[in-house]
Amino acid sequence: MLRSSLIILVLVCSFTVQLSYAEPVMVGVHIAPPVMNVDSNGKYYGSMITTLEKILKEADVEYKFIEYPTRRLYKKLGEGEVHIF
């Protein structure tokens, strides 16, 4: 968990330098219980979601979760539509 958190922190820091604050950071999500899940209201939760939210809020970065299947997340990451996966 600590290693994952550090990797996420490095990625977030690099993106906060590159992105203008006019657009939210698009966070790619693939449901993988218990680290990433979604409730009946469409709210994402889990240990990785909590960690991401804490880091992004601390960095004062606007973000939006967007869900795709894993292969499509890699494609969207390459196309720049997803910033963090």
PADRENLO-376059 format. One record per residue: x, y, z of N, C-alpha, C in turn; residue in three letters. Coordinates in nm, 3 decimals. Example, Ala and Ser with C-alpha at 12.3 -4.5 7.8 and 13.67 -1.06 7.14 Angstrom:
<sites>
        nx        ny        nz       cax       cay       caz        cx        cy        cz   residuo
     1.319    -0.569     0.780     1.230    -0.450     0.780     1.320    -0.330     0.780       ALA
     1.285    -0.225     0.708     1.367    -0.106     0.714     1.290     0.003     0.787       SER
</sites>
This chain:
<sites>
        nx        ny        nz       cax       cay       caz        cx        cy        cz   residuo
     0.082    -0.120     0.000     0.000     0.000     0.000     0.087     0.126     0.000       MET
     0.193     0.125     0.081     0.280     0.242     0.086     0.347     0.266    -0.049       LEU
     0.392     0.157    -0.113     0.456     0.170    -0.244     0.358     0.228    -0.346       ARG
     0.235     0.179    -0.346     0.133     0.230    -0.438     0.106     0.377    -0.412       SER
     0.099     0.414    -0.286     0.074     0.554    -0.250     0.186     0.645    -0.299       SER
     0.310     0.599    -0.285     0.423     0.679    -0.332     0.423     0.694    -0.483       LEU
     0.390     0.588    -0.553     0.382     0.595    -0.699     0.274     0.694    -0.740       ILE
     0.159     0.686    -0.675     0.049     0.778    -0.705     0.091     0.921    -0.677       ILE
     0.158     0.944    -0.565     0.202     1.078    -0.529     0.296     1.136    -0.634       LEU
     0.390     1.056    -0.682     0.483     1.102    -0.785     0.407     1.137    -0.912       VAL
     0.313     1.051    -0.953     0.234     1.080    -1.073     0.153     1.207    -1.059       LEU
     0.088     1.224    -0.945     0.006     1.342    -0.922     0.092     1.467    -0.925       VAL
     0.207     1.462    -0.860     0.296     1.579    -0.859     0.341     1.616    -1.000       CYS
     0.374     1.516    -1.080     0.418     1.546    -1.216     0.305     1.606    -1.299       SER
     0.183     1.559    -1.279     0.071     1.613    -1.355     0.029     1.751    -1.307       PHE
     0.043     1.780    -1.178     0.003     1.912    -1.130     0.094     2.019    -1.188       THR
     0.218     1.984    -1.217     0.309     2.080    -1.278     0.271     2.102    -1.424       VAL
     0.227     1.998    -1.493     0.201     2.006    -1.636     0.062     2.056    -1.672       GLN
    -0.036     2.031    -1.589    -0.174     2.065    -1.624    -0.212     2.205    -1.580       LEU
    -0.292     2.270    -1.660    -0.349     2.396    -1.615    -0.464     2.361    -1.523       SER
    -0.491     2.446    -1.430    -0.597     2.418    -1.333    -0.736     2.442    -1.392       TYR
    -0.741     2.479    -1.519    -0.871     2.502    -1.583    -0.944     2.372    -1.611       ALA
    -0.872     2.264    -1.623    -0.936     2.135    -1.651    -0.905     2.037    -1.537       GLU
    -1.000     1.952    -1.503    -0.975     1.857    -1.395    -0.882     1.744    -1.440       PRO
    -0.812     1.688    -1.345    -0.731     1.570    -1.371    -0.828     1.453    -1.388       VAL
    -0.818     1.384    -1.497    -0.905     1.270    -1.524    -0.837     1.145    -1.467       MET
    -0.901     1.086    -1.367    -0.847     0.969    -1.298    -0.919     0.845    -1.351       VAL
    -0.846     0.760    -1.421    -0.903     0.638    -1.474    -0.925     0.536    -1.365       GLY
    -1.042     0.475    -1.365    -1.079     0.379    -1.262    -1.123     0.248    -1.328       VAL
    -1.072     0.140    -1.274    -1.118     0.006    -1.311    -1.159    -0.062    -1.181       HIS
    -1.283    -0.104    -1.172    -1.335    -0.161    -1.049    -1.258    -0.288    -1.014       ILE
    -1.196    -0.287    -0.896    -1.118    -0.401    -0.847    -1.132    -0.407    -0.696       ALA
    -1.242    -0.466    -0.647    -1.264    -0.473    -0.502    -1.148    -0.544    -0.433       PRO
    -1.108    -0.503    -0.316    -1.162    -0.397    -0.233    -1.094    -0.262    -0.252       PRO
    -0.993    -0.253    -0.340    -0.919    -0.127    -0.352    -0.995    -0.021    -0.432       VAL
    -1.077    -0.063    -0.526    -1.161     0.030    -0.603    -1.296    -0.035    -0.625       MET
    -1.401     0.038    -0.590    -1.536    -0.013    -0.605    -1.630     0.104    -0.628       ASN
    -1.754     0.076    -0.660    -1.853     0.181    -0.682    -1.983     0.138    -0.614       VAL
    -2.050     0.236    -0.550    -2.176     0.203    -0.483    -2.293     0.224    -0.578       ASP
    -2.413     0.199    -0.530    -2.533     0.208    -0.614    -2.563     0.350    -0.660       SER
    -2.502     0.450    -0.596    -2.521     0.590    -0.635    -2.412     0.639    -0.731       ASN
    -2.321     0.548    -0.769    -2.215     0.586    -0.861    -2.094     0.648    -0.794       GLY
    -2.088     0.644    -0.660    -1.974     0.700    -0.588    -1.866     0.593    -0.573       LYS
    -1.743     0.629    -0.612    -1.632     0.537    -0.603    -1.577     0.536    -0.461       TYR
    -1.533     0.419    -0.416    -1.475     0.405    -0.283    -1.376     0.290    -0.281       TYR
    -1.300     0.284    -0.176    -1.199     0.180    -0.159    -1.068     0.245    -0.117       GLY
    -0.970     0.163    -0.080    -0.845     0.216    -0.026    -0.769     0.302    -0.127       SER
    -0.763     0.261    -0.253    -0.693     0.341    -0.353    -0.768     0.471    -0.384       MET
    -0.899     0.464    -0.385    -0.980     0.585    -0.408    -0.956     0.684    -0.296       ILE
    -0.957     0.635    -0.172    -0.933     0.722    -0.056    -0.796     0.787    -0.063       THR
    -0.695     0.709    -0.099    -0.559     0.761    -0.110    -0.550     0.866    -0.220       THR
    -0.606     0.836    -0.336    -0.605     0.933    -0.446    -0.676     1.062    -0.408       LEU
    -0.792     1.051    -0.346    -0.867     1.171    -0.306    -0.788     1.256    -0.208       GLU
    -0.724     1.193    -0.111    -0.644     1.268    -0.013    -0.530     1.342    -0.081       LYS
    -0.458     1.273    -0.170    -0.344     1.336    -0.238    -0.389     1.450    -0.327       ILE
    -0.493     1.429    -0.406    -0.540     1.532    -0.498    -0.598     1.652    -0.424       LEU
    -0.670     1.628    -0.317    -0.725     1.739    -0.238    -0.613     1.817    -0.171       LYS
    -0.512     1.747    -0.119    -0.398     1.814    -0.056    -0.322     1.900    -0.157       GLU
    -0.314     1.852    -0.281    -0.247     1.927    -0.387    -0.336     2.035    -0.446       ALA
    -0.460     2.044    -0.397    -0.559     2.141    -0.446    -0.582     2.126    -0.596       ASP
    -0.599     2.002    -0.637    -0.620     1.970    -0.777    -0.763     1.922    -0.796       VAL
    -0.831     1.981    -0.893    -0.966     1.935    -0.928    -0.952     1.804    -1.005       GLU
    -1.036     1.708    -0.976    -1.025     1.578    -1.040    -1.164     1.521    -1.068       TYR
    -1.164     1.423    -1.157    -1.287     1.353    -1.191    -1.251     1.207    -1.218       LYS
    -1.327     1.117    -1.157    -1.308     0.975    -1.183    -1.384     0.936    -1.309       PHE
    -1.321     0.853    -1.390    -1.386     0.804    -1.511    -1.354     0.655    -1.524       ILE
    -1.457     0.575    -1.542    -1.441     0.429    -1.541    -1.436     0.373    -1.683       GLU
    -1.337     0.288    -1.705    -1.322     0.216    -1.830    -1.271     0.076    -1.799       TYR
    -1.289    -0.018    -1.892    -1.220    -0.147    -1.880    -1.069    -0.124    -1.889       PRO
    -0.991    -0.216    -1.836    -0.846    -0.198    -1.825    -0.779    -0.164    -1.959       THR
    -0.807    -0.238    -2.063    -0.743    -0.211    -2.193    -0.776    -0.072    -2.246       ARG
    -0.900    -0.031    -2.227    -0.939     0.101    -2.274    -0.872     0.210    -2.189       ARG
    -0.851     0.183    -2.061    -0.779     0.280    -1.977    -0.639     0.304    -2.029       LEU
    -0.569     0.198    -2.067    -0.435     0.215    -2.124    -0.440     0.297    -2.252       TYR
    -0.539     0.272    -2.336    -0.554     0.346    -2.461    -0.583     0.493    -2.432       LYS
    -0.676     0.519    -2.341    -0.712     0.657    -2.306    -0.595     0.730    -2.241       LYS
    -0.514     0.658    -2.165    -0.395     0.717    -2.105    -0.298     0.762    -2.214       LEU
    -0.278     0.677    -2.313    -0.191     0.710    -2.426    -0.243     0.826    -2.509       GLY
    -0.375     0.837    -2.518    -0.436     0.946    -2.595    -0.447     1.076    -2.516       GLU
    -0.417     1.070    -2.386    -0.422     1.191    -2.303    -0.560     1.221    -2.246       GLY
    -0.657     1.132    -2.267    -0.791     1.154    -2.213    -0.799     1.115    -2.066       GLU
    -0.711     1.026    -2.023    -0.698     0.987    -1.883    -0.558     1.029    -1.841       VAL
    -0.546     1.097    -1.727    -0.416     1.146    -1.682    -0.349     1.054    -1.580       HIS
    -0.430     0.986    -1.499    -0.377     0.895    -1.397    -0.458     0.767    -1.404       ILE
    -0.388     0.655    -1.396    -0.456     0.524    -1.397    -0.387     0.436    -1.296       PHE
</sites>
